């Protein structure tokens, strides 16, 4: 019951940090590390990160993000359906 709420919050966080990182990139400021972005992806925020990538056109040329994030979403969906359905 609590898992959907936690996942929603993690994905919202992922979306927001993509916005923040894009803004910092435009202003040539200190950026959010890719390691932090990947940590958010791994702990369940992949959908939020992907939506942030597409909404803000951020990290879309990085092959690791372009292909890795959707692959992790697919893997997490398989695990979720196997575990909970």
One Martini backbone bead per residue (centre of mass of N, CA, C, O) as a GRO file, in nm:
protein
   85
    1UNK     BB    1   0.056   0.064  -0.019
    2UNK     BB    2   0.323   0.247   0.005
    3UNK     BB    3   0.478   0.212  -0.264
    4UNK     BB    4   0.329   0.415  -0.456
    5UNK     BB    5   0.408   0.668  -0.293
    6UNK     BB    6   0.714   0.639  -0.304
    7UNK     BB    7   0.738   0.631  -0.615
    8UNK     BB    8   0.612   0.905  -0.667
    9UNK     BB    9   0.826   1.070  -0.509
   10UNK     BB   10   1.076   0.975  -0.663
   11UNK     BB   11   0.975   1.073  -0.944
   12UNK     BB   12   0.944   1.366  -0.871
   13UNK     BB   13   1.237   1.406  -0.797
   14UNK     BB   14   1.355   1.330  -1.073
   15UNK     BB   15   1.217   1.556  -1.231
   16UNK     BB   16   1.333   1.797  -1.068
   17UNK     BB   17   1.643   1.735  -1.109
   18UNK     BB   18   1.635   1.776  -1.412
   19UNK     BB   19   1.562   2.071  -1.403
   20UNK     BB   20   1.797   2.170  -1.231
   21UNK     BB   21   2.026   2.067  -1.415
   22UNK     BB   22   1.947   2.229  -1.663
   23UNK     BB   23   1.966   2.507  -1.536
   24UNK     BB   24   2.266   2.480  -1.454
   25UNK     BB   25   2.374   2.438  -1.739
   26UNK     BB   26   2.288   2.715  -1.854
   27UNK     BB   27   2.452   2.869  -1.602
   28UNK     BB   28   2.723   2.730  -1.538
   29UNK     BB   29   2.693   2.531  -1.297
   30UNK     BB   30   2.682   2.328  -1.056
   31UNK     BB   31   2.613   1.989  -1.077
   32UNK     BB   32   2.447   1.707  -1.102
   33UNK     BB   33   2.528   1.400  -1.071
   34UNK     BB   34   2.511   1.109  -1.243
   35UNK     BB   35   2.509   0.927  -0.995
   36UNK     BB   36   2.251   1.049  -0.875
   37UNK     BB   37   2.065   0.993  -1.109
   38UNK     BB   38   2.109   0.682  -1.107
   39UNK     BB   39   2.005   0.633  -0.824
   40UNK     BB   40   1.717   0.719  -0.882
   41UNK     BB   41   1.663   0.512  -1.096
   42UNK     BB   42   1.720   0.251  -0.924
   43UNK     BB   43   1.502   0.330  -0.681
   44UNK     BB   44   1.241   0.427  -0.895
   45UNK     BB   45   1.294   0.710  -1.089
   46UNK     BB   46   1.282   0.658  -1.404
   47UNK     BB   47   1.026   0.802  -1.502
   48UNK     BB   48   1.101   1.087  -1.404
   49UNK     BB   49   1.361   1.109  -1.565
   50UNK     BB   50   1.239   1.063  -1.845
   51UNK     BB   51   1.042   1.300  -1.836
   52UNK     BB   52   1.267   1.511  -1.791
   53UNK     BB   53   1.423   1.460  -2.048
   54UNK     BB   54   1.184   1.532  -2.243
   55UNK     BB   55   1.087   1.807  -2.132
   56UNK     BB   56   1.404   1.941  -2.106
   57UNK     BB   57   1.616   1.827  -2.293
   58UNK     BB   58   1.791   1.611  -2.106
   59UNK     BB   59   2.029   1.372  -2.179
   60UNK     BB   60   1.952   1.275  -2.488
   61UNK     BB   61   2.266   1.223  -2.598
   62UNK     BB   62   2.301   1.009  -2.386
   63UNK     BB   63   2.317   0.677  -2.416
   64UNK     BB   64   2.284   0.586  -2.121
   65UNK     BB   65   2.010   0.735  -2.094
   66UNK     BB   66   1.852   0.675  -2.357
   67UNK     BB   67   1.875   0.345  -2.294
   68UNK     BB   68   1.891   0.286  -1.983
   69UNK     BB   69   1.626   0.391  -1.865
   70UNK     BB   70   1.425   0.213  -2.029
   71UNK     BB   71   1.552  -0.055  -1.939
   72UNK     BB   72   1.492  -0.016  -1.636
   73UNK     BB   73   1.191   0.006  -1.661
   74UNK     BB   74   1.148  -0.276  -1.773
   75UNK     BB   75   1.278  -0.429  -1.540
   76UNK     BB   76   1.096  -0.313  -1.314
   77UNK     BB   77   0.830  -0.417  -1.433
   78UNK     BB   78   0.895  -0.714  -1.418
   79UNK     BB   79   0.946  -0.727  -1.116
   80UNK     BB   80   0.677  -0.616  -1.025
   81UNK     BB   81   0.492  -0.835  -1.161
   82UNK     BB   82   0.629  -1.078  -1.026
   83UNK     BB   83   0.592  -0.980  -0.723
   84UNK     BB   84   0.268  -0.854  -0.731
   85UNK     BB   85   0.101  -1.059  -0.953
   0.00000   0.00000   0.00000
